Amino acid sequence: MEECDLREADLTSALLMAANLSRASLQGAILSDARLNAAILTSADLRGADVSGADVGGANFEGAMLAGANFDVQRIDIAMLEGATFDGDTQWPAEFDPLAAGCLRSES
């Protein structure tokens, strides 16, 4: 699949269930309140994206770049996050431990 360039796109409340966005460029995109159930976002670039309020139940974010993203999302407990990278500016739901979920902290 070719890389999908959606940098800075406004996808507020988009219905993206089961969408294949593997390796997509979503840097700075607005995905707030989107439905990302079972979406494939492996190795996607979500740096600086606003994903707040999105439903990510069953979504695959393995290897995704989440540095600086607002990832205060719904149903994160059933999303796959192994190997996703984040930094000190990444926002998470209260009580969520990204390291326990398999995420990797990046210092860059």
Summary of the structure (lengths in Angstrom):
residues: 108
radius of gyration: 11.9
end to end distance: 28.3
largest distance: 36.3
contacts: 336
relative contact order: 0.16
helix: 3%
strand: 19%
